[in-house]
Amino acid sequence: MEIYAEKIIENWKWLKKKEIVKFVDVNPTCIDKYVDTLKTLPKKQVYWDFENIHPKDDFAFARFAIITSAINFCYMDLQKPEQAFTIKESETSYKGAMAMFRCFFRTFGEKNITSKNLKKVFCSQDATKEFFTGVVQIPMLEYRHWIIQELITVLDEKFNGDPINLYEDSNWDALLLLDKLIQYFPMSFQDISHIYTTQKTLQFPFFKKAKLAILLYQGRSSKTNSQLKPLSNFNEIIAVEDYRVPQYLNSVGVLNYQDDLKKIIEKQQIILPHQQMEIEIRAATTVANSLILEKLNSGLKADDSRYWSIANLDAHEWFGAQSVDFPHHITPTTAY
Ligand SMILES: Nc1nc2c(c(CN[C@H]3C=C[C@H](O)[C@@H]3O)cn2[C@@H]2O[C@H](COP(=O)(O)O)[C@@H](O)[C@H]2O)c(=O)[nH]1
């Protein structure tokens, strides 16, 4: 397991021991049942090759995965949370993350996304607004604009303008890539929360968007005849802590919410980022996924066909959340 998830789990255990955890519980009995069910299901493998959404060219997709992940966060209108960012084009409508991806594809298509191309398109805040034109405006537009400016600047300064060099400089290793993303692109990929107690300060280094970029890449690299080689050390990653995965884990009983939190989520009230409630939801997601993967893969080697990677588990949970009725938590954040 990578060191950041390890830290989250260690800190979660400490908080549990000190009875500081208040809002979310991980239910071991439900994990056992859930794992038994997963074992009966075919593993979900997503290649991120959806028509009109993702570039078909594998290397163009590898670039796309990093750039789009930096702005893959918060799609609900924060005044009317039931309303997600939406794009309509004649017959088709795209929502949430799909709509954001579509904005990139409709402009760049199969073109490689480099700092030079980004600079032309995102030359002003108005231009960024136009890029994301939809039925409903994309939330936190200004944050997205400045994150893209960071991508442009840092790619130019450190990576010769091309996101492919991030993979290359990381030697196609998932953990080195994770570290490069968070080190060089703080606005885009930093994602750490803290819980302060009288005894110590506990860090929760989630880095959700950086891990998501890596998952997207790995998904495409596992497609038959993919031009991309799979990243080494990928199986060290165990969770992508967004708002959909905990929604799903809660629906299958793996995560239990305390009554006050349940009400807040049900009424779609805002939970601010870095509040203990929000940290608990995300940290419990890491803890739960770690236990799930451990049980699911117990006694199996990574090359066993029954082995579930985080790409398989996350896809099951993320897509599974689409048919859950109970809402997800609403947090105005650029982290997820
Ligand atoms: N754990 C995990 N979280 C993921 C993804 C994806 C990527 N799937 C897309 C990739 C290509 C396709 O076009 C899919 O749309 C997005 N998210 C997160 O979900 C939230 C958006 O949700 P919604 O409002 O329903 O669109 C937001 O926090 C976003 O960052 C994933 O795979 N795993």
The ligand as an ORCA input file, in Angstrom:
! r2SCAN-3c Opt
* xyz 0 1
  N     -13.499      7.329     -7.582
  C     -13.728      7.841     -8.768
  N     -14.199      9.093     -8.870
  C     -14.424      9.581    -10.093
  C     -14.184      8.856    -11.246
  C     -14.464      9.676    -12.325
  C     -14.123      9.374    -13.711
  N     -15.160      8.702    -14.327
  C     -15.334      9.279    -15.565
  C     -14.255      9.028    -16.472
  C     -14.687      8.897    -17.720
  C     -16.104      8.836    -17.783
  O     -16.539      9.804    -18.593
  C     -16.572      8.998    -16.350
  O     -17.388     10.106    -16.201
  C     -14.917     10.874    -11.805
  N     -14.888     10.797    -10.460
  C     -15.349     11.762     -9.469
  O     -16.746     11.586     -9.344
  C     -17.353     12.860     -9.112
  C     -18.212     13.219    -10.283
  O     -19.279     12.354    -10.337
  P     -20.571     12.763    -11.190
  O     -21.119     13.985    -10.533
  O     -21.475     11.580    -11.067
  O     -20.116     12.971    -12.595
  C     -16.218     13.849     -8.964
  O     -15.795     13.876     -7.629
  C     -15.188     13.205     -9.850
  O     -13.888     13.651     -9.579
  C     -13.706      7.520    -11.134
  O     -13.510      6.804    -12.100
  N     -13.486      7.078     -9.882
*
